[in-house]
Amino acid sequence: HNRDRKLDQQRFHAIFEDIASIQHPSMPTRDALTKVVWSSIVMLPDVNAMMWRESKEMAIHEEAVRVCAQIRIAAFVRKILQFARYKDAKLSAITIAKNVRRFLSRRFVAKIFKALKDDEQYQQRVKCAIVVQQEWRRFFWRNLFLHHQERVRAERRTQILITHAKLKEERERKLATVVYRDVIRIDATLAVVTIHLQDDAQLRDDASMQLIVYVPTTKRTFFFKLAENDVRECLEKALSSEGKLSWDEMLSERALKELPKRLILRLVRNQPIFIFSRRHLVEKGILVDKRLVRADGDIFILSTFRSPHEFVFNAYQPSKRLHMRTKLKLPKLIEWIHDAMGDEDNQQDDSQLSILHPKRQPDLLEWLIKRVLIRKNSLDDKMMILMQFEAEEERVLKLVIKVQAQWRRLRSFRHAKQETLHQYEKIFDRENQIYAYRNMLTDQRQKDKPKLLGEDDLENPVDEWRKEETFDAETGQTVCYYANYATGQSSWLSEEEAARLVQRRYRSKHESDLIGKKISFAD
């Protein structure tokens, strides 16, 4: 015997189905249940009265809401119509008042003008005023034009004065460097000789003086750059000085007159050519070798001078009358020889390496001359003379610069690659069913992998929703959206908002199922 008198929903539903099947065995279960409910429960007087009462209240409430809506709509319509009529009336009143004021003002002004036209004195004053205004405008514009012309002339005079001042300053600067000027005659050819003293800022090619020869008959100018040692040695020999001359003695007129005496005139195709004679102007030391060498498709005269402290190599190019000079200090020569001989044979002793011995001077000269290079300068395309170790140092320096450039290029490439890795991300394209690449700064998307990545690739996107921002061109504002780059999906709702929307839709569906027209029971 079951003492529990309470029935749960499942037992109640089973008993109710048994009753329906007993009373209506020929009908389906759902229709039988519906007929039993309507015959046994709904037709009860209390239940029927309660249902009619609730229906009347719902109908009255619905009717009251409808009547209130009609009243509000009617009031709003009346308000709109009344406001429109008020605006029309106000605009009409404003227009009428404006036209009335315009009409009255025109009549008043017309009366005034009519009275003034009838007055002869007024007419004369008007004519006089017109004439005075015309003359004044003519005077004003003429005066303005004259001022403009005067201003233009003043600006032109100022510009001319500035140009003259610049030319004067330049001329004075040139004249300040002139230490000697004279007119000489060589073989019936007149020439103007000018000697300039160059300061430290103007020193080029180890020249301290510049001798300029101008030939008026041919209007040609010849320039000769003289080094300080050449000028000093020339003047000391010309003046038969026992000791070294000071700069004051060298710049005296008596000393400078000796320099033009070294000018030699040659006639080439009946044209006078001046040459500065450097005879007896030799290097310090002993001339130990002089030979012809061929370099860069031309012939050079190579002279070698030896002093107790250095070797000097002079190269002369006859085709262009070009002098080149380089020197080699004795300590550097010893270091160079030991390095070179050590590389050739590490087994030789110091006695065998002593190529600097006076008895082995021919061998030393041959060894040095083989290592003298005459070539064009890569910077200014002029011929230059240098030693082999200098060319080797220059080559090593170029290699170092090239290696540094390659290292900077590699470092910049690595930096750009790291920036690309941080700037791009991998996303899934749902339309093409492939992976694409997105620029996180500009939001641009491309199918091809960025070239800076090389053989590396980005990691696959994580399956998660992220909040992104985009610019709406229609509204001109920044709007937010949510995207899952692992699946290629995007939505205007976040995960929380989407869950709330699903819950709200589910509750609405559940409520509509409970209070619908037919009462149904879930299986």
Buried (B, 14 or more C-beta within 10 A) or exposed (E): EEEEEEEEEEEEBEEBBEEBBEEBEEBEEEEBBBBBBEEBEEEEEEEEEEEEEEEEEEEEEEEEEEEEEEEEEEEEEEEEEEEEEEEEEEEEEEEEEEEEEEEEEEEEEEEEEEEEEEEEEEEEEEEEEEEEEEEEEEEEEEEEEEEEEEEEEEEEEEEEEEEEEEEEEEEEEEEEBEBBEEEBEBEEBEBBBBBBBBEEEEEEEEBBBBBBBBBEEEEBEBEBBBBBEBBBBBBBEBBEBEEEBEEEBBBBEEBBBBBBEBBEBEEEEEEBBBBBEBEEBBBEBEEBBEEEEEBEEBEBBBBBBBEEEBBBBBBBBEEEEEBBBBBBEBEBBEEBBEEBBEEEEEEEEEEEBEBEEEEEBEEBBEBBBEBBBBEEEEEEEEBBBBBBBBEEEEEEEEEEEEEEEEEEEEEEEEEEBEEBBEBBBBBBBEEEEEBBBBBEEEEEEEEEBBEBBEEEEBEEBEEEBEEBEEEEEEEEEEEEBBBBBBEBEEEEEBEEEBEEEEEEEEEEEEEEEEEEEEEEEEE
